[in-house]
């Protein structure tokens, strides 16, 4: 089980089925309760381990890129680490000065290497100096766990993360493109930052994450609901979703495009890209004497033609 975040209460509750909605296609009904650019493929080049070692910074142990500095004895260091060692060679302690190791830079320029995400499926071979940029945008790079309310450090491809969410975080898993959820909290006035249990939907042979959180918008306590797509942004744009909440003769709705899980849940939340409900309105929708949150959120996911 994930541990609590310093920013959020990790809200976990046992889902309960509530009465089915009147609409036949609203089939998933759950109650959540809160307690307290690839290049052409080339044959992999054989680069000896000694060359890799020459290009590895002795301080940060990562690949060096120009300008590569050296001391008078020929020991090298990357530009980022040079100020960290106060201009002293970490190997022999001689002053580094501003000597460039042009020979090593030329060696690096002659290399073509596989993407570090080769094990995830990337088969491209890239020039040494463009490899880093490619890896920052590689479509095969692993995703971060999308679970909210904890600092989970697990990474992987989508099938691995779906299994991780189900087995380790015990999230709600649902099949279908429509939903009808109710979020409950007995003392909502005491909640400043909290996240309810994540729900993962399987539809259109894809996975989507439904988030519901309480947070402070300036000085105002609000709730937000939004959807994230488990895949890249270019794929997320093929889908749309709607959310609706209401009660006592009032109704609010939202329609948007799900954000990719490449964007963290906090980034999506802080950009207000979702259905935002002020606390007073949420309690009004809940009925009663506004002392308990019982907020019903319905929604639908569809694929754009």
N, C-alpha and C positions, 0 to 999 in steps of 0.2 A: 504494500500500500504506500502511495506517495505521501510524503510529509507535507505539512502545512507551509504555505508561503508566508513571508513576513508581510506581504501586501494583501493577501486574501485569506478569509476563512475558507478552508476546504470543506464544502458543504456536501455531506453524503446522507442520503436517506433511502430507505427501502421503497422502491416504486410500488404504487398500488393502482390497480385498474379501476377506473371510474366508469360511470354510465356511458354507454355508447352515444355519440352525437347523432343527430337526426340525419345528417348527410351520410349517404351510404359509402362515399369514398373516403370519409374520415375514419380510418380503421385502426390507427395506432393511438390508443388512449392510455396515457400514463400519468400518474401523479408523482411529483417530486416533493419530498418533504425535507425541510432544513431543520436540523436540531441545533443546540447552542450555536551554337552554332557549331555543329560538328564538321570536321574536315574530312576529306576522302580517306578511306581506310588504307593504311600502309602496313607493311610487315614490321613487327616490333624490332627496333634496333637493339643491338646488344651493347650495352654500356657497362663497362667494368665497374665493380664496386669501388675501386680506387678513385675513379673519376667522380663518382657520387660523393665520396669522402672529401675530395678537394673542393667541391662546391658547397659543402655543408659548413655553415657558420659554427665556430667552436663554442659560441656563447648560447645562441638560441636554438642551435641544432636544426635549423631549417635551411632551405636552398637560398643561396646568395644571388642577388641581382645587382646590376650596376647602380651606383659605383661600388665596386668591391675594393676595399682598402687593404693595405699590407704594411707591416713594419719593415725596418731595415734588414731584418733577418728572413723576410719572405713569408711570415705567418699572416694569414688573411683573416678578415672579419667583415661582416656585412655593415652597411651604412647605418642601419637602425641601432645596432649594438655598439657602434663606435663611441657615442657619447655616454652610453651606460657604463663603459669601463674607464671613463675619464681619460680617453685618448691614450691609454696604456695597453699594450698588447697583452691579451689574457694568457698567452702561451709563454712569452719570455720577459714580459714586463717592460720592454723597451717602448719608448714613445712612438706612437703611430704616425703622427704628422698627417700629411695629406697625400701620401703616395698611393696611386691607383695601381691595381694589379691588372694591367691591360691584357696580359697574356691569358690569364684565367677567364677574363670576360670574353675573349675571342674563342676560347675553347667552348665556353657555354653557348655562344652564338651558333656553333657548328652542330649542336646536339638537337635531336628530335626524340621526344620521350612520350610514353603513353600517359594518358590522364590518370590521376591518382584514384579516380572512381571506376577504374577498369573492372574491378570485382563486382560493381553494380550494373555493368553492362555497356559502359562507354568503350568503344573500340578505336577511337580516334588517336592519331599520333600528332604531336604538336611541337613546333619549335620551342626551345627552352624558354625564350623570353616572352612568348605569348601563352605558354602553358598555364601560368598562374591566373591570367585573365579568363581563359577558358574555364578553368575549374571553378571560378567564382560564379559562373553562369551555366555550368554543365547541367543539362536536364536529367542526368543520372545521379547527381549528387543527392545524398540521403536527406530525408526530411527530419525535422525535430518533432518529438512527440507533441501532439496538439493539446494534450490535457491541460486544463486550466486549474489554478488553485494550488499548484505545486511547482517546484523547480525540477521537473523531471528532465534528466539529461540523456535519455535514450534517443538514439537516431536509427534510421533504417528506411527501407523502401515501404510503399504503402501496405502491401500484404503483411509485412512484419509488424508495422505499427498498429494495424487493425487487430491482429492477434494480441499484441502487447496491451492495447487499451482494454480489450475484453478480459484478458487473463490477469493482468497486474493492477489495473485501475478499476475493474469491475463496472465499466460504464454500461449504460443502457444501449442495447443493440436492437435496431428495428429494421424490418424490410418494408418497403413502400415509400411513396413520394408524398404522402399526406400525414399530418399528425395533429393531435389534440392533447396538449399537455396542461397540467395545472401545477403551478409552483406555490408552495405553502410555507409560511413562516409565522409562528405564533406571536413573536415580539419584533415586528419589522422596524420599530423605532430604534432598536438597539443595534441594527445592522448598518454599518457604514461601508464596508468592503467585504463582499462575499460572493462566492460562485456556487451555483447549484450543480448537481451531477450532470456531466456531459452526456449527450445523447448522440449516437452514431447511426446514421441512416444508410441503408444499402438500397440504391435504386439506379436504374439506367446503367447497370454494371459499374457503378462508381460509389464512392463513399463521401458522406457529408457529415459535418459536426455541428450540432445545434448548441449554442451557448446561451446561458441566462445568468446575468450578474447584477449585483448591487454595487454602486460606487458613487463617489462624490463628483458632480459636475459643477466646478466652482464651489459654492457653498451649498448647493442644492443636492439632496440625496435623490438618486434616480435609479431606475432599472433599465437594462438594455438586453435585447435578444437579437442574435445575429447568427448567420450560417457561414461556415467555412467549407471549402472544397478540398478534399484530400487529393491533391495533384497540383500541377503548375497553373499559373495564372492564365496562360493561353487556352488551357482546357476549361478552366472555371468560367470563362466568358461564354461558353456554349450553354450555360444554364442560368435560370432565374429562379427566384423564390419570393413568396409573399408570407407575411406574418400579420395576424389580426388579434386584437385583444379588446375586450369590452365588457359592459355590464351596466345595469341600471339605465338602459336606454341610450347609452353612449358607446362609441366604438372608435378605435384607432387602427390604422393599417399601415403597412410598409411593404414596398416592393423593391427588390434590388438584385444585384448579381453577387453570388457568394464569393468571398475573398479566398484566395489560395492559402493553404496552411503554411506557405513560405512566409507569409506575414503572421507574426505572433498574435495570439488572441488579445494581448494588451495593446498592440499597434492598431488592430481593428477597433477595439473598444474606444481607445483614445481619439480615433478619427470620427467617432460617433456614426459609423457606417452600419446602422441597424435601427431597429425599433426602440426608441427611447421613451420611457414612461416615467413621469415624475411620481414621487412617492405618494403624494396626496391623491393623484388621479388613480394610481394603482390600488390604493386602499378604497377609493370610491367604487372602482370596478369590482372590488372584492365583496362589497356589501357589508351588512352587519353594522357595527359601530366603529368601523375603521381601526379596529384594534388587532386584526389578524389579516395577513396577506393570503388570499386565495385567488390567484391570478390565472385565468385560463388563456393559454396562447395556442391558437390554431394556425396552421400553415400548410403550404404546398410547394413542392419543387417541380419544375418542369424543364424540359430540354427545348432550347430555341431551335426553330426550323431553319 
